[in-house]
């Protein structure tokens, strides 16, 4: 029942071991919708979907957010895409579609469905003596994705920042339900193309769950290699980028070439530096031969040795530590309330790592101990990456020694089953990534929802920068390193 | 603690000396079309996720035209072609000056390459980058600035404002919300100015072309001086595109 929906979702999410996964809507027919919440059991790796149809002729439902703040972006996104309003949402406004889009355009709404028109976007204003605003973006100074940051400052100190995204909106979710399902993987992978292995794996897991099949052991191992090499490359790159933002040119010149070395290993495995078009439902597109295996193994050993020499140059340098400690602190409570995931959450004391809970690649059988720090500041977020680099190197090295012997790709049936759900949950390099696929009675993809790890983490960044200097924003931002396209879809 | 300066020296020179090395054998690049007789079976076109392949017939038989401006480089067509008509291309000199040159066919190429010229930016160029939804291309562009590719050795600099930029480099498919910011950025640049489209999404919208987001790339919005296909392109491909736009001898083979 729609009246109890919010309470049911909040209760389930607050049970021990459970967490809120995602919330969105789905068309039943041209006029009717259900609102659906995905809840995850981190103990057993199971999930539960709570659905409630919207009342006849109504485009509103009681908001979940007052009970469960982690749902606040999801409800706003559903508002933009379906034209439905969460009544009682504390900060109701558009999330993805702003003035560039017609106010009556709701890309996923049914043809004869009732909608609530989008109101003009209003930024939160901070009032008081000496408060001034600094608008930044959408286009930023470097090679980085667009987004608008509206800072309210007292002198040099940020009192609030409102992060308005949506500039990268390309209609990913709608395209995923229009494309033939065999080709949906290309779009799924491009949801945030810097996380190609993560997105492709989440897609593959979701589709395989629909088809009720499991990829062969060798494919699972090769997928895990791709996922961990992606994590490794991006974490190493991030350390270089963080050094760049604090003006430590030793770090910013030493680490990017190391990322390049990891991308070369990824190219040996997958054929491309960015691991594109490699993982697909049923397995992977190509096998790894003995020469390739040995080359990756040797390259990795060399890399590990170099990292061991270079990382102390960052983490044992007092100038670097002083620059990062206490900057952009995010408390464990707020990180948990807003459903933060990945390294950013683990730097604020969270112990959640999807690799320990949900089936993807060789996980959760091969269950790494999650890195965990309590500091919640830019330093902790950097240290987490260093910890995870070590874990990933160990995982890749171990897997290369024990690659199972089996097929690497299965042939798939021609059709997806009718009216089924598949959910792929992957610990991508930025954290828990969810692909949630529902088919209709004809066996077509009726709804394809993606929750990028950045989706909730953007709120964390907004909170973490409060009370910090404007000049520290780039460091805070880089220490989170969130995806704009993954959020905007 | 180790001396950071010794650490910097210990890496030696890591910058790639040979320009535009071919891709290694186990790597996949863009597909190329050979003049091997095509049976017109149509398997390649059927598996292409971006409809980049058009089949036809002429007096000599079946024709196949592959538009790299729409091609992701996923290699599905290469795997589908049993006759060796479409093969992987190992070159990293993949950029072109005109949109028409991006179309590869199994007939002699009729697209006339724009004449290589000694452009006014051939010694140095300052580039403003605008990303519109392809962060893998952004990362490959960032890679171009590292010590391995060393973009700066060609006189190429990435700058933080359109006011002192000579070229606008666009990645991503330019969805509806980025159209106006992009046009404003271009308007803020002093003439003469160039536009470089990096990545298949920037050229044609790629996977995102059509439908409500109107993400059809930059080609129809601004005059593009160089096209770099691929999703994402290899860093050498990106450098090739910038050098072509500059009229730099290293890119144009002058």
Interface residues (C-beta under 8 A of the other chain):
Chain A: X97 X98 X100 X101 X105 X107 X138 X139 X141 X142 X143 X144 X145 X146 X166 X167 X168 X169 X170 X171 X172 X174 X175 X178 X179 X183 X186 X187 X190 X192 X193 X194 X196 X237 X250 X253 X254 X256 X257 X259 X260 X263 X267 X268 X271 X272 X273 X274 X276 X277 X285 X292 X309 X310 X312 X313 X316 X317 X483 X484 X485 X488
Chain B: X1 X2 X4 X5 X7 X8 X11 X14 X24 X26 X27 X28 X49 X50 X72 X73 X74 X75 X76 X79 X129 X130 X131 X132 X133 X134 X135 X136 X137 X138 X139 X140 X141 X142 X143 X145 X146 X147 X148 X158 X160 X161 X172 X173 X175 X176 X177 X178 X179 X180 X181 X185 X207 X208 X211 X212 X213 X215 X231 X232 X234
